[in-house]
């Protein structure tokens, strides 16, 4: 995939923290690509409800194209090769985008 949409929700090959393996999972793209390798910043999305206080529940999960109620794991903000994005599911709703921006400001102390 050569381009990505800001605040787009994509499936991506996302690395596990505990091993060298990866898993296809949804992510939200929160930056434009940077550098020669086109690195984007992403927030992983999970259907697991055990969120930490900085994470946000995606109110518009069905509008985005997700199959289950989901949480944006803001505390897991990560760099990812743009080429790891496999397909676009949708784009965050305006409300979810605003909630995500506020959470990112808190995370990054902006």
PDB file as gemmi writes it, atoms N, CA and C in Angstrom:
CRYST1    1.000    1.000    1.000  90.00  90.00  90.00 P 1                      
ATOM      1  N   UNK A   1       0.852  -1.173   0.000  1.00  0.00           N  
ATOM      2  CA  UNK A   1       0.000   0.000   0.000  1.00  0.00           C  
ATOM      3  C   UNK A   1       0.897   1.234   0.000  1.00  0.00           C  
ATOM      4  N   UNK A   2       0.723   2.097  -0.973  1.00  0.00           N  
ATOM      5  CA  UNK A   2       1.609   3.244  -1.134  1.00  0.00           C  
ATOM      6  C   UNK A   2       1.165   4.472  -0.359  1.00  0.00           C  
ATOM      7  N   UNK A   3      -0.105   4.577  -0.046  1.00  0.00           N  
ATOM      8  CA  UNK A   3      -0.588   5.745   0.678  1.00  0.00           C  
ATOM      9  C   UNK A   3      -1.461   5.296   1.841  1.00  0.00           C  
ATOM     10  N   UNK A   4      -1.596   6.167   2.810  1.00  0.00           N  
ATOM     11  CA  UNK A   4      -2.492   5.895   3.927  1.00  0.00           C  
ATOM     12  C   UNK A   4      -3.251   7.175   4.254  1.00  0.00           C  
ATOM     13  N   UNK A   5      -4.457   7.015   4.750  1.00  0.00           N  
ATOM     14  CA  UNK A   5      -5.314   8.133   5.102  1.00  0.00           C  
ATOM     15  C   UNK A   5      -5.160   8.423   6.593  1.00  0.00           C  
ATOM     16  N   UNK A   6      -4.927   9.676   6.929  1.00  0.00           N  
ATOM     17  CA  UNK A   6      -4.830  10.066   8.320  1.00  0.00           C  
ATOM     18  C   UNK A   6      -6.142   9.772   9.031  1.00  0.00           C  
ATOM     19  N   UNK A   7      -6.076   9.135  10.173  1.00  0.00           N  
ATOM     20  CA  UNK A   7      -7.217   8.664  10.971  1.00  0.00           C  
ATOM     21  C   UNK A   7      -7.982   7.555  10.281  1.00  0.00           C  
ATOM     22  N   UNK A   8      -7.351   6.951   9.283  1.00  0.00           N  
ATOM     23  CA  UNK A   8      -7.924   5.769   8.651  1.00  0.00           C  
ATOM     24  C   UNK A   8      -7.683   4.557   9.528  1.00  0.00           C  
ATOM     25  N   UNK A   9      -8.634   3.621   9.483  1.00  0.00           N  
ATOM     26  CA  UNK A   9      -8.496   2.361  10.211  1.00  0.00           C  
ATOM     27  C   UNK A   9      -8.131   1.302   9.184  1.00  0.00           C  
ATOM     28  N   UNK A  10      -7.019   0.625   9.419  1.00  0.00           N  
ATOM     29  CA  UNK A  10      -6.462  -0.355   8.495  1.00  0.00           C  
ATOM     30  C   UNK A  10      -6.240  -1.678   9.207  1.00  0.00           C  
ATOM     31  N   UNK A  11      -6.193  -2.739   8.437  1.00  0.00           N  
ATOM     32  CA  UNK A  11      -5.602  -3.960   8.956  1.00  0.00           C  
ATOM     33  C   UNK A  11      -4.110  -3.850   8.664  1.00  0.00           C  
ATOM     34  N   UNK A  12      -3.310  -4.395   9.569  1.00  0.00           N  
ATOM     35  CA  UNK A  12      -1.855  -4.293   9.423  1.00  0.00           C  
ATOM     36  C   UNK A  12      -1.198  -5.495  10.069  1.00  0.00           C  
ATOM     37  N   UNK A  13      -0.034  -5.829   9.549  1.00  0.00           N  
ATOM     38  CA  UNK A  13       0.801  -6.834  10.211  1.00  0.00           C  
ATOM     39  C   UNK A  13       1.487  -6.128  11.371  1.00  0.00           C  
ATOM     40  N   UNK A  14       1.014  -6.412  12.579  1.00  0.00           N  
ATOM     41  CA  UNK A  14       1.475  -5.699  13.770  1.00  0.00           C  
ATOM     42  C   UNK A  14       2.284  -6.646  14.642  1.00  0.00           C  
ATOM     43  N   UNK A  15       3.483  -6.247  15.060  1.00  0.00           N  
ATOM     44  CA  UNK A  15       4.335  -7.157  15.853  1.00  0.00           C  
ATOM     45  C   UNK A  15       3.802  -7.356  17.275  1.00  0.00           C  
ATOM     46  N   UNK A  16       3.964  -8.567  17.794  1.00  0.00           N  
ATOM     47  CA  UNK A  16       3.671  -8.856  19.194  1.00  0.00           C  
ATOM     48  C   UNK A  16       4.755  -8.240  20.055  1.00  0.00           C  
ATOM     49  N   UNK A  17       4.406  -7.792  21.241  1.00  0.00           N  
ATOM     50  CA  UNK A  17       5.416  -7.290  22.180  1.00  0.00           C  
ATOM     51  C   UNK A  17       6.258  -8.423  22.741  1.00  0.00           C  
ATOM     52  N   UNK A  18       5.656  -9.602  22.874  1.00  0.00           N  
ATOM     53  CA  UNK A  18       6.296 -10.713  23.567  1.00  0.00           C  
ATOM     54  C   UNK A  18       7.149 -11.615  22.679  1.00  0.00           C  
ATOM     55  N   UNK A  19       7.105 -11.426  21.354  1.00  0.00           N  
ATOM     56  CA  UNK A  19       7.859 -12.330  20.483  1.00  0.00           C  
ATOM     57  C   UNK A  19       8.219 -11.627  19.174  1.00  0.00           C  
ATOM     58  N   UNK A  20       8.894 -12.367  18.294  1.00  0.00           N  
ATOM     59  CA  UNK A  20       9.282 -11.830  16.993  1.00  0.00           C  
ATOM     60  C   UNK A  20       8.190 -11.999  15.945  1.00  0.00           C  
ATOM     61  N   UNK A  21       7.060 -12.580  16.327  1.00  0.00           N  
ATOM     62  CA  UNK A  21       5.974 -12.834  15.387  1.00  0.00           C  
ATOM     63  C   UNK A  21       5.089 -11.603  15.248  1.00  0.00           C  
ATOM     64  N   UNK A  22       4.233 -11.623  14.221  1.00  0.00           N  
ATOM     65  CA  UNK A  22       3.268 -10.545  14.069  1.00  0.00           C  
ATOM     66  C   UNK A  22       1.873 -11.130  13.883  1.00  0.00           C  
ATOM     67  N   UNK A  23       0.888 -10.243  13.939  1.00  0.00           N  
ATOM     68  CA  UNK A  23      -0.501 -10.637  13.831  1.00  0.00           C  
ATOM     69  C   UNK A  23      -1.217  -9.575  13.013  1.00  0.00           C  
ATOM     70  N   UNK A  24      -2.140  -9.978  12.169  1.00  0.00           N  
ATOM     71  CA  UNK A  24      -2.931  -8.997  11.434  1.00  0.00           C  
ATOM     72  C   UNK A  24      -4.003  -8.480  12.386  1.00  0.00           C  
ATOM     73  N   UNK A  25      -3.996  -7.166  12.581  1.00  0.00           N  
ATOM     74  CA  UNK A  25      -4.962  -6.555  13.487  1.00  0.00           C  
ATOM     75  C   UNK A  25      -5.265  -5.147  13.017  1.00  0.00           C  
ATOM     76  N   UNK A  26      -6.375  -4.575  13.481  1.00  0.00           N  
ATOM     77  CA  UNK A  26      -6.687  -3.203  13.069  1.00  0.00           C  
ATOM     78  C   UNK A  26      -5.825  -2.172  13.796  1.00  0.00           C  
ATOM     79  N   UNK A  27      -5.528  -1.103  13.085  1.00  0.00           N  
ATOM     80  CA  UNK A  27      -4.780   0.025  13.647  1.00  0.00           C  
ATOM     81  C   UNK A  27      -5.375   1.310  13.091  1.00  0.00           C  
ATOM     82  N   UNK A  28      -5.169   2.411  13.826  1.00  0.00           N  
ATOM     83  CA  UNK A  28      -5.539   3.741  13.351  1.00  0.00           C  
ATOM     84  C   UNK A  28      -4.255   4.469  12.996  1.00  0.00           C  
ATOM     85  N   UNK A  29      -4.162   4.995  11.781  1.00  0.00           N  
ATOM     86  CA  UNK A  29      -2.991   5.758  11.352  1.00  0.00           C  
ATOM     87  C   UNK A  29      -3.130   7.180  11.893  1.00  0.00           C  
ATOM     88  N   UNK A  30      -2.116   7.638  12.646  1.00  0.00           N  
ATOM     89  CA  UNK A  30      -2.185   8.967  13.259  1.00  0.00           C  
ATOM     90  C   UNK A  30      -1.055   9.901  12.816  1.00  0.00           C  
ATOM     91  N   UNK A  31      -0.338   9.520  11.749  1.00  0.00           N  
ATOM     92  CA  UNK A  31       0.670  10.423  11.192  1.00  0.00           C  
ATOM     93  C   UNK A  31       0.798  10.168   9.700  1.00  0.00           C  
ATOM     94  N   UNK A  32       1.368  11.148   9.027  1.00  0.00           N  
ATOM     95  CA  UNK A  32       1.713  10.913   7.631  1.00  0.00           C  
ATOM     96  C   UNK A  32       3.017  10.107   7.608  1.00  0.00           C  
ATOM     97  N   UNK A  33       3.367   9.487   6.488  1.00  0.00           N  
ATOM     98  CA  UNK A  33       4.617   8.722   6.412  1.00  0.00           C  
ATOM     99  C   UNK A  33       5.838   9.637   6.487  1.00  0.00           C  
ATOM    100  N   UNK A  34       6.882   9.139   7.158  1.00  0.00           N  
ATOM    101  CA  UNK A  34       8.128   9.904   7.297  1.00  0.00           C  
ATOM    102  C   UNK A  34       9.318   9.018   6.965  1.00  0.00           C  
ATOM    103  N   UNK A  35      10.364   9.669   6.448  1.00  0.00           N  
ATOM    104  CA  UNK A  35      11.630   8.992   6.200  1.00  0.00           C  
ATOM    105  C   UNK A  35      11.621   8.124   4.960  1.00  0.00           C  
ATOM    106  N   UNK A  36      12.789   7.585   4.649  1.00  0.00           N  
ATOM    107  CA  UNK A  36      12.942   6.788   3.427  1.00  0.00           C  
ATOM    108  C   UNK A  36      12.144   5.487   3.469  1.00  0.00           C  
ATOM    109  N   UNK A  37      11.787   5.021   4.680  1.00  0.00           N  
ATOM    110  CA  UNK A  37      11.043   3.764   4.800  1.00  0.00           C  
ATOM    111  C   UNK A  37       9.542   3.975   4.970  1.00  0.00           C  
ATOM    112  N   UNK A  38       9.097   5.242   4.895  1.00  0.00           N  
ATOM    113  CA  UNK A  38       7.677   5.572   5.045  1.00  0.00           C  
ATOM    114  C   UNK A  38       7.103   5.003   6.344  1.00  0.00           C  
ATOM    115  N   UNK A  39       7.644   5.478   7.454  1.00  0.00           N  
ATOM    116  CA  UNK A  39       7.184   5.067   8.775  1.00  0.00           C  
ATOM    117  C   UNK A  39       5.964   5.910   9.151  1.00  0.00           C  
ATOM    118  N   UNK A  40       4.887   5.233   9.570  1.00  0.00           N  
ATOM    119  CA  UNK A  40       3.699   5.917  10.074  1.00  0.00           C  
ATOM    120  C   UNK A  40       3.555   5.582  11.556  1.00  0.00           C  
ATOM    121  N   UNK A  41       2.913   6.465  12.296  1.00  0.00           N  
ATOM    122  CA  UNK A  41       2.566   6.180  13.689  1.00  0.00           C  
ATOM    123  C   UNK A  41       1.151   5.633  13.702  1.00  0.00           C  
ATOM    124  N   UNK A  42       0.948   4.568  14.473  1.00  0.00           N  
ATOM    125  CA  UNK A  42      -0.364   3.925  14.535  1.00  0.00           C  
ATOM    126  C   UNK A  42      -0.754   3.666  15.983  1.00  0.00           C  
ATOM    127  N   UNK A  43      -2.058   3.603  16.194  1.00  0.00           N  
ATOM    128  CA  UNK A  43      -2.627   3.197  17.473  1.00  0.00           C  
ATOM    129  C   UNK A  43      -3.327   1.867  17.228  1.00  0.00           C  
ATOM    130  N   UNK A  44      -2.889   0.797  17.890  1.00  0.00           N  
ATOM    131  CA  UNK A  44      -3.547  -0.496  17.715  1.00  0.00           C  
ATOM    132  C   UNK A  44      -4.988  -0.457  18.230  1.00  0.00           C  
ATOM    133  N   UNK A  45      -5.838  -1.273  17.627  1.00  0.00           N  
ATOM    134  CA  UNK A  45      -7.239  -1.380  18.021  1.00  0.00           C  
ATOM    135  C   UNK A  45      -7.484  -2.803  18.496  1.00  0.00           C  
ATOM    136  N   UNK A  46      -8.256  -2.936  19.584  1.00  0.00           N  
ATOM    137  CA  UNK A  46      -8.527  -4.255  20.150  1.00  0.00           C  
ATOM    138  C   UNK A  46      -9.986  -4.376  20.549  1.00  0.00           C  
ATOM    139  N   UNK A  47     -10.502  -5.568  20.469  1.00  0.00           N  
ATOM    140  CA  UNK A  47     -11.861  -5.817  20.955  1.00  0.00           C  
ATOM    141  C   UNK A  47     -11.848  -6.218  22.430  1.00  0.00           C  
ATOM    142  N   UNK A  48     -10.672  -6.357  23.015  1.00  0.00           N  
ATOM    143  CA  UNK A  48     -10.553  -6.686  24.441  1.00  0.00           C  
ATOM    144  C   UNK A  48     -10.890  -5.445  25.271  1.00  0.00           C  
ATOM    145  N   UNK A  49     -11.706  -5.622  26.279  1.00  0.00           N  
ATOM    146  CA  UNK A  49     -12.222  -4.483  27.047  1.00  0.00           C  
ATOM    147  C   UNK A  49     -11.285  -4.011  28.154  1.00  0.00           C  
ATOM    148  N   UNK A  50     -10.182  -4.684  28.387  1.00  0.00           N  
ATOM    149  CA  UNK A  50      -9.303  -4.315  29.507  1.00  0.00           C  
ATOM    150  C   UNK A  50      -8.383  -3.156  29.126  1.00  0.00           C  
ATOM    151  N   UNK A  51      -8.973  -1.970  29.007  1.00  0.00           N  
ATOM    152  CA  UNK A  51      -8.218  -0.795  28.595  1.00  0.00           C  
ATOM    153  C   UNK A  51      -7.573  -0.109  29.795  1.00  0.00           C  
ATOM    154  N   UNK A  52      -6.550   0.690  29.515  1.00  0.00           N  
ATOM    155  CA  UNK A  52      -5.979   1.560  30.537  1.00  0.00           C  
ATOM    156  C   UNK A  52      -6.622   2.931  30.381  1.00  0.00           C  
ATOM    157  N   UNK A  53      -6.395   3.824  31.348  1.00  0.00           N  
ATOM    158  CA  UNK A  53      -7.144   5.078  31.387  1.00  0.00           C  
ATOM    159  C   UNK A  53      -6.954   5.976  30.166  1.00  0.00           C  
ATOM    160  N   UNK A  54      -5.870   5.890  29.461  1.00  0.00           N  
ATOM    161  CA  UNK A  54      -5.610   6.748  28.299  1.00  0.00           C  
ATOM    162  C   UNK A  54      -6.266   6.204  27.020  1.00  0.00           C  
ATOM    163  N   UNK A  55      -6.625   4.941  27.014  1.00  0.00           N  
ATOM    164  CA  UNK A  55      -7.251   4.320  25.837  1.00  0.00           C  
ATOM    165  C   UNK A  55      -8.682   4.831  25.675  1.00  0.00           C  
ATOM    166  N   UNK A  56      -9.194   4.748  24.440  1.00  0.00           N  
ATOM    167  CA  UNK A  56     -10.563   5.234  24.207  1.00  0.00           C  
ATOM    168  C   UNK A  56     -11.423   4.146  23.564  1.00  0.00           C  
ATOM    169  N   UNK A  57     -12.668   4.128  23.964  1.00  0.00           N  
ATOM    170  CA  UNK A  57     -13.653   3.244  23.341  1.00  0.00           C  
ATOM    171  C   UNK A  57     -14.078   3.908  22.041  1.00  0.00           C  
ATOM    172  N   UNK A  58     -14.060   3.157  20.953  1.00  0.00           N  
ATOM    173  CA  UNK A  58     -14.481   3.694  19.654  1.00  0.00           C  
ATOM    174  C   UNK A  58     -16.000   3.597  19.558  1.00  0.00           C  
ATOM    175  N   UNK A  59     -16.649   4.750  19.653  1.00  0.00           N  
ATOM    176  CA  UNK A  59     -18.108   4.790  19.616  1.00  0.00           C  
ATOM    177  C   UNK A  59     -18.648   4.384  18.249  1.00  0.00           C  
ATOM    178  N   UNK A  60     -17.932   4.732  17.194  1.00  0.00           N  
ATOM    179  CA  UNK A  60     -18.403   4.459  15.835  1.00  0.00           C  
ATOM    180  C   UNK A  60     -17.804   3.200  15.235  1.00  0.00           C  
ATOM    181  N   UNK A  61     -17.527   2.195  16.040  1.00  0.00           N  
ATOM    182  CA  UNK A  61     -16.836   0.988  15.556  1.00  0.00           C  
ATOM    183  C   UNK A  61     -17.552   0.340  14.391  1.00  0.00           C  
ATOM    184  N   UNK A  62     -18.874   0.339  14.380  1.00  0.00           N  
ATOM    185  CA  UNK A  62     -19.600  -0.284  13.261  1.00  0.00           C  
ATOM    186  C   UNK A  62     -19.459   0.535  11.980  1.00  0.00           C  
ATOM    187  N   UNK A  63     -19.464   1.871  12.119  1.00  0.00           N  
ATOM    188  CA  UNK A  63     -19.305   2.750  10.956  1.00  0.00           C  
ATOM    189  C   UNK A  63     -17.922   2.616  10.335  1.00  0.00           C  
ATOM    190  N   UNK A  64     -16.934   2.247  11.157  1.00  0.00           N  
ATOM    191  CA  UNK A  64     -15.556   2.102  10.695  1.00  0.00           C  
ATOM    192  C   UNK A  64     -15.365   0.805   9.912  1.00  0.00           C  
ATOM    193  N   UNK A  65     -16.228  -0.169  10.179  1.00  0.00           N  
ATOM    194  CA  UNK A  65     -16.087  -1.466   9.522  1.00  0.00           C  
ATOM    195  C   UNK A  65     -15.514  -2.541  10.425  1.00  0.00           C  
ATOM    196  N   UNK A  66     -15.440  -2.254  11.731  1.00  0.00           N  
ATOM    197  CA  UNK A  66     -14.956  -3.259  12.672  1.00  0.00           C  
ATOM    198  C   UNK A  66     -16.080  -4.246  12.992  1.00  0.00           C  
ATOM    199  N   UNK A  67     -15.729  -5.469  13.313  1.00  0.00           N  
ATOM    200  CA  UNK A  67     -16.710  -6.517  13.555  1.00  0.00           C  
ATOM    201  C   UNK A  67     -17.220  -6.543  14.994  1.00  0.00           C  
ATOM    202  N   UNK A  68     -16.451  -5.969  15.924  1.00  0.00           N  
ATOM    203  CA  UNK A  68     -16.808  -5.993  17.341  1.00  0.00           C  
ATOM    204  C   UNK A  68     -16.566  -4.616  17.951  1.00  0.00           C  
ATOM    205  N   UNK A  69     -17.244  -4.366  19.086  1.00  0.00           N  
ATOM    206  CA  UNK A  69     -16.949  -3.156  19.854  1.00  0.00           C  
ATOM    207  C   UNK A  69     -15.447  -3.138  20.138  1.00  0.00           C  
ATOM    208  N   UNK A  70     -14.817  -1.971  19.990  1.00  0.00           N  
ATOM    209  CA  UNK A  70     -13.359  -1.918  20.038  1.00  0.00           C  
ATOM    210  C   UNK A  70     -12.835  -0.719  20.808  1.00  0.00           C  
ATOM    211  N   UNK A  71     -11.576  -0.862  21.221  1.00  0.00           N  
ATOM    212  CA  UNK A  71     -10.864   0.156  21.989  1.00  0.00           C  
ATOM    213  C   UNK A  71      -9.595   0.535  21.225  1.00  0.00           C  
ATOM    214  N   UNK A  72      -9.338   1.840  21.108  1.00  0.00           N  
ATOM    215  CA  UNK A  72      -8.068   2.314  20.549  1.00  0.00           C  
ATOM    216  C   UNK A  72      -7.061   2.336  21.687  1.00  0.00           C  
ATOM    217  N   UNK A  73      -6.008   1.545  21.567  1.00  0.00           N  
ATOM    218  CA  UNK A  73      -4.991   1.391  22.609  1.00  0.00           C  
ATOM    219  C   UNK A  73      -3.952   2.509  22.479  1.00  0.00           C  
ATOM    220  N   UNK A  74      -4.347   3.705  22.903  1.00  0.00           N  
ATOM    221  CA  UNK A  74      -3.501   4.892  22.757  1.00  0.00           C  
ATOM    222  C   UNK A  74      -2.156   4.688  23.450  1.00  0.00           C  
ATOM    223  N   UNK A  75      -2.147   3.986  24.573  1.00  0.00           N  
ATOM    224  CA  UNK A  75      -0.893   3.775  25.311  1.00  0.00           C  
ATOM    225  C   UNK A  75       0.093   2.900  24.538  1.00  0.00           C  
ATOM    226  N   UNK A  76      -0.365   2.293  23.423  1.00  0.00           N  
ATOM    227  CA  UNK A  76       0.508   1.447  22.607  1.00  0.00           C  
ATOM    228  C   UNK A  76       0.881   2.139  21.281  1.00  0.00           C  
ATOM    229  N   UNK A  77       0.841   3.464  21.248  1.00  0.00           N  
ATOM    230  CA  UNK A  77       1.245   4.224  20.065  1.00  0.00           C  
ATOM    231  C   UNK A  77       2.564   3.657  19.543  1.00  0.00           C  
ATOM    232  N   UNK A  78       2.608   3.337  18.242  1.00  0.00           N  
ATOM    233  CA  UNK A  78       3.766   2.628  17.701  1.00  0.00           C  
ATOM    234  C   UNK A  78       4.129   3.106  16.302  1.00  0.00           C  
ATOM    235  N   UNK A  79       5.432   3.030  15.963  1.00  0.00           N  
ATOM    236  CA  UNK A  79       5.833   3.239  14.572  1.00  0.00           C  
ATOM    237  C   UNK A  79       5.591   1.947  13.800  1.00  0.00           C  
ATOM    238  N   UNK A  80       5.277   2.088  12.522  1.00  0.00           N  
ATOM    239  CA  UNK A  80       5.018   0.924  11.677  1.00  0.00           C  
ATOM    240  C   UNK A  80       5.369   1.285  10.245  1.00  0.00           C  
ATOM    241  N   UNK A  81       5.949   0.353   9.538  1.00  0.00           N  
ATOM    242  CA  UNK A  81       6.185   0.585   8.112  1.00  0.00           C  
ATOM    243  C   UNK A  81       4.842   0.742   7.410  1.00  0.00           C  
ATOM    244  N   UNK A  82       4.734   1.750   6.575  1.00  0.00           N  
ATOM    245  CA  UNK A  82       3.482   1.939   5.841  1.00  0.00           C  
ATOM    246  C   UNK A  82       3.147   0.701   5.014  1.00  0.00           C  
ATOM    247  N   UNK A  83       4.166  -0.003   4.556  1.00  0.00           N  
ATOM    248  CA  UNK A  83       3.952  -1.212   3.755  1.00  0.00           C  
ATOM    249  C   UNK A  83       3.318  -2.340   4.568  1.00  0.00           C  
ATOM    250  N   UNK A  84       3.302  -2.232   5.906  1.00  0.00           N  
ATOM    251  CA  UNK A  84       2.657  -3.245   6.749  1.00  0.00           C  
ATOM    252  C   UNK A  84       1.142  -3.080   6.783  1.00  0.00           C  
ATOM    253  N   UNK A  85       0.651  -1.929   6.307  1.00  0.00           N  
ATOM    254  CA  UNK A  85      -0.796  -1.722   6.220  1.00  0.00           C  
ATOM    255  C   UNK A  85      -1.326  -2.564   5.069  1.00  0.00           C  
ATOM    256  N   UNK A  86      -2.322  -3.394   5.335  1.00  0.00           N  
ATOM    257  CA  UNK A  86      -2.788  -4.317   4.295  1.00  0.00           C  
ATOM    258  C   UNK A  86      -4.062  -3.865   3.604  1.00  0.00           C  
ATOM    259  N   UNK A  87      -5.043  -3.345   4.332  1.00  0.00           N  
ATOM    260  CA  UNK A  87      -6.258  -2.848   3.680  1.00  0.00           C  
ATOM    261  C   UNK A  87      -6.958  -1.843   4.576  1.00  0.00           C  
ATOM    262  N   UNK A  88      -7.643  -0.893   3.965  1.00  0.00           N  
ATOM    263  CA  UNK A  88      -8.364   0.115   4.733  1.00  0.00           C  
ATOM    264  C   UNK A  88      -9.769  -0.383   5.037  1.00  0.00           C  
ATOM    265  N   UNK A  89     -10.160  -0.276   6.308  1.00  0.00           N  
ATOM    266  CA  UNK A  89     -11.504  -0.654   6.737  1.00  0.00           C  
ATOM    267  C   UNK A  89     -12.448   0.542   6.701  1.00  0.00           C  
ATOM    268  N   UNK A  90     -11.941   1.701   7.087  1.00  0.00           N  
ATOM    269  CA  UNK A  90     -12.772   2.901   7.153  1.00  0.00           C  
ATOM    270  C   UNK A  90     -11.984   4.050   7.723  1.00  0.00           C  
ATOM    271  N   UNK A  91     -12.710   5.077   8.164  1.00  0.00           N  
ATOM    272  CA  UNK A  91     -12.095   6.273   8.744  1.00  0.00           C  
ATOM    273  C   UNK A  91     -12.837   6.574  10.044  1.00  0.00           C  
ATOM    274  N   UNK A  92     -12.113   7.020  11.056  1.00  0.00           N  
ATOM    275  CA  UNK A  92     -12.743   7.349  12.336  1.00  0.00           C  
ATOM    276  C   UNK A  92     -13.847   8.382  12.146  1.00  0.00           C  
ATOM    277  N   UNK A  93     -14.892   8.260  12.943  1.00  0.00           N  
ATOM    278  CA  UNK A  93     -15.930   9.288  12.973  1.00  0.00           C  
ATOM    279  C   UNK A  93     -15.333  10.550  13.583  1.00  0.00           C  
ATOM    280  N   UNK A  94     -15.982  11.684  13.384  1.00  0.00           N  
ATOM    281  CA  UNK A  94     -15.481  12.950  13.936  1.00  0.00           C  
ATOM    282  C   UNK A  94     -15.365  12.870  15.459  1.00  0.00           C  
ATOM    283  N   UNK A  95     -16.338  12.278  16.128  1.00  0.00           N  
ATOM    284  CA  UNK A  95     -16.296  12.163  17.594  1.00  0.00           C  
ATOM    285  C   UNK A  95     -15.126  11.295  18.047  1.00  0.00           C  
ATOM    286  N   UNK A  96     -14.934  10.143  17.404  1.00  0.00           N  
ATOM    287  CA  UNK A  96     -13.815   9.272  17.768  1.00  0.00           C  
ATOM    288  C   UNK A  96     -12.478   9.942  17.465  1.00  0.00           C  
ATOM    289  N   UNK A  97     -12.394  10.654  16.360  1.00  0.00           N  
ATOM    290  CA  UNK A  97     -11.156  11.367  16.016  1.00  0.00           C  
ATOM    291  C   UNK A  97     -10.831  12.408  17.088  1.00  0.00           C  
ATOM    292  N   UNK A  98     -11.836  13.174  17.523  1.00  0.00           N  
ATOM    293  CA  UNK A  98     -11.602  14.174  18.565  1.00  0.00           C  
ATOM    294  C   UNK A  98     -11.180  13.525  19.877  1.00  0.00           C  
ATOM    295  N   UNK A  99     -11.830  12.418  20.250  1.00  0.00           N  
ATOM    296  CA  UNK A  99     -11.460  11.703  21.472  1.00  0.00           C  
ATOM    297  C   UNK A  99     -10.029  11.167  21.375  1.00  0.00           C  
ATOM    298  N   UNK A 100      -9.664  10.654  20.196  1.00  0.00           N  
ATOM    299  CA  UNK A 100      -8.311  10.136  19.996  1.00  0.00           C  
ATOM    300  C   UNK A 100      -7.279  11.259  20.081  1.00  0.00           C  
ATOM    301  N   UNK A 101      -7.573  12.399  19.470  1.00  0.00           N  
ATOM    302  CA  UNK A 101      -6.641  13.537  19.533  1.00  0.00           C  
ATOM    303  C   UNK A 101      -6.425  13.995  20.967  1.00  0.00           C  
ATOM    304  N   UNK A 102      -7.491  14.063  21.757  1.00  0.00           N  
ATOM    305  CA  UNK A 102      -7.357  14.461  23.160  1.00  0.00           C  
ATOM    306  C   UNK A 102      -6.513  13.453  23.940  1.00  0.00           C  
ATOM    307  N   UNK A 103      -6.738  12.169  23.693  1.00  0.00           N  
ATOM    308  CA  UNK A 103      -5.961  11.133  24.377  1.00  0.00           C  
ATOM    309  C   UNK A 103      -4.488  11.204  23.977  1.00  0.00           C  
ATOM    310  N   UNK A 104      -4.212  11.439  22.698  1.00  0.00           N  
ATOM    311  CA  UNK A 104      -2.817  11.567  22.243  1.00  0.00           C  
ATOM    312  C   UNK A 104      -2.140  12.774  22.884  1.00  0.00           C  
ATOM    313  N   UNK A 105      -2.858  13.880  23.028  1.00  0.00           N  
ATOM    314  CA  UNK A 105      -2.304  15.060  23.700  1.00  0.00           C  
ATOM    315  C   UNK A 105      -1.931  14.735  25.138  1.00  0.00           C  
ATOM    316  N   UNK A 106      -2.798  13.978  25.820  1.00  0.00           N  
ATOM    317  CA  UNK A 106      -2.491  13.584  27.199  1.00  0.00           C  
ATOM    318  C   UNK A 106      -1.290  12.647  27.244  1.00  0.00           C  
ATOM    319  N   UNK A 107      -1.263  11.674  26.328  1.00  0.00           N  
ATOM    320  CA  UNK A 107      -0.165  10.704  26.291  1.00  0.00           C  
ATOM    321  C   UNK A 107       1.172  11.412  26.070  1.00  0.00           C  
ATOM    322  N   UNK A 108       1.209  12.339  25.133  1.00  0.00           N  
ATOM    323  CA  UNK A 108       2.449  13.007  24.747  1.00  0.00           C  
ATOM    324  C   UNK A 108       2.721  14.274  25.551  1.00  0.00           C  
ATOM    325  N   UNK A 109       1.814  14.583  26.465  1.00  0.00           N  
ATOM    326  CA  UNK A 109       1.900  15.770  27.319  1.00  0.00           C  
ATOM    327  C   UNK A 109       2.062  17.043  26.457  1.00  0.00           C  
ATOM    328  N   UNK A 110       1.107  17.232  25.562  1.00  0.00           N  
ATOM    329  CA  UNK A 110       1.105  18.417  24.682  1.00  0.00           C  
ATOM    330  C   UNK A 110       0.122  19.461  25.161  1.00  0.00           C  
TER     331      UNK A 110                                                      
END                                                                             
